[in-house]
């Protein structure tokens, strides 16, 4: 019995502008990695960065582009639906991808997840031969989706994604178990079913089990 490695959609073609040698490319290759919260997108992205080399990739995360909520009271910030496309400043991400593709460095905002606000700090990302973008909703918006030459969707069972989200939000974002469960039931799960899961149909490659799928990562 063979283990399922990945699904490749009917788009059996090379990405837009692709040719047999990276050195011959006139513009960078733009790769998008999507999937549900806790699916393992970041693990896939980090595996690609390690294998290809961070000096050859411009790496962007959609999470960096959450809208600034510092003008709202703390209690109201916590009630914002962070899993809806409207919570993200995707227009800025689109602008940054285009700037990198044109050979210009960009300044990426730094978001404070503990306080639901954008800090006044940024970090620079330099243009590289590959632009790698990761986020749960990057295939849900047409204007953003159209920028990707290759679209990868990380597909992981809901129970495993939920467990990973609890562990991450408690350890990295200062949340309580109760608040994570409340957010999952009220926004994360409904938004996954409305936006994230349907966006899987746009993927060129679907990776079950994310970065832990060694055969799929070798292929990528």
N, C-alpha and C positions, 0 to 999 in steps of 0.2 A: 504493500500500500504506500503510495507516494504522498509525501507531505505537500500541501498546497503552498506554493511559493508566492505567487502574485497573479493578479488578473491584469491583462492588458486589453484595453478597449479596442474597438474596431478601427481606431485611427492608426493603422500600421503604416506610418510614414515618419520621416525624420522631422524634428521640430523646425519651425520657421527659421530660415537663415542658416540651417545646420549644414556643415560639410565635413569631410572626413578628417580634417586636421584642425584642432583648436587654434593653432597658430594662424590659420587662414581666416578665422572668423573676423568679420568687420565690426560686429557688435557683440556684447556679452550674451551668454546663454542665461536666460532667466528661468529659474526652477521654483515652483511653489510646492510646499508640503502642508497639506491640510488634514483634518481629522478631528474627532471629538475631543473634549477636554479630558486629559489623562490617557489619551490613546497611545502616546509614545512619539509624538511628532518631534519633540526636542531631542529625544534619543536618536532618531533617524538623522536629524540635522547635524547633531554633534558627531555622529559616525561618519557622515559625508565630509564634514570639516576636518576630522582627524585623518581620514584616508587620502583626501585630495590635497589637504594643506590649507590652513586658514589664510595664508598669504596669497592664495589664488581665488578666494571666494569673498564676496561682499555679503554679509549675513544680516538680515533684517527680521525682526519679530513683530507681528501685528500687535501684540500686547503692549508694545512701547507707545502705541498711538491712541491709547484711551484718552477720551476728552477730559480736560481739566475740570474737576468738580469742586475746587477749593472755595468757590463762592456759595456752595450749599452747606447747610448745617450738617454735622457729622451723621446724625440719624437719617437724614434724607439721602445723603450720599450712599449709605449702606443699602437703601431700597432701590437704587438704580439697577436696571436690568443690564448687567455687563455682558450678557451673552446675546444681545441684540445688535445687529450691524450699526444701528444709530448711536451706540455708545462709543464707537471708534471713529477717529478722524482719518478715514481711509483716503480722503483726498490728499492728505499730506504724504501718506505712504506711496500713493501713486506718483506724486510729484518726485519723491525721493528715488523711486525705481527709475523713472525717466532720466533724472539727473545722473544717476550712476551709469545708466546705459549710454549716456552721452559723454561719459568720461569725467564727471565732476564729483568731488567728495560731498558728503551730506552730513548734517548734524542731527543725530537721532535723539528725541526726547527721552528722559528717564522718568518712569512713572513710579509713584509710591503706592503700592497696593495696600499697605496697612492703613493708610489714611485716605485712599481713593482720590489722590490728587497728583497732578503732574508737577515735578520739581522744576526748579529754574536751571537745572544742570542738563547738559547734553554730552554725547560722545560722538566722535567722528568715525565715519565709515568711508574707506577709500574705494574708488572704482577698481574692479577686478574683472577677470575673464568670465567669471560665473557670478551671478547674483542669486542668492538663495533666500527665499522668503517663507516664513513659517507662521501659521495661525489657524484657528478653528474656522474662521469665516472668510478666508481669502478666495474661495471658489464661489461664495454665495453672491458676490457682487460682480456684475458683468464687466464694468469698467476696469476692475482690478484683475479679474480672471483673464481678460484678453491680453494682459501683459506677459503671461507665462508661456514660455516655449514648451516646458514640460510640467505636467501637473501630477503630483503624487498624493494619494490619499492613504492615510494610515488607518486601518480598520481593526478595532479592538472591541471585545465584548463589553457591554455596558457595566456589568458588575465589577470588572477589573478596572475600568476607567473611574468608576465611583470611588473605589478604595484608594486609588492613586491620588485622586483629587483631595480626599480627606487628609491623607498623609502630607501632601504638598502644602495645602492651605494652612494647616496647623503649624507645620515646621517653618515655612518660609513667609507666610503672610499674616501670622499672628491671629488666626481665627480660632474660634471654639468649634468643637464637634457639632454642637447644636446649630450654630450659624451656617456651617458648611452644608449640613443636611437640609436646613430650611432653604438655602439658596439653590441647592440641587433640585429640590422638588418644585420650587416656584418658578425658577427661570432656566437653570442649566438644562434639565431634561426637556422641558417644552421647546426651548429654542434649538436644541439639538435635533429634535424631530421636525421642526419647522424649517430650519435653515441648513444645518450641517449635514445631516443624513441625505437630504435631496441633492446637495452639491456634489456628492460622490459620483453622480452620473457624468460629471465633466472631467473626471480624472483620466489620465492616460495610463497610469499604473496604480493598482491597489495593492497595498502591502498588509497582509494579515499579521498581527502580533508586533508590528512596528519594528524598532531597532533590534529586537531579540530574534527576529527572523533572519538568521545569518545568510541563508541562500538568497533571499530577496535583496539584502544589503549588498551582497557580492554582485548581483545583477545591476543594481543601481550604480 
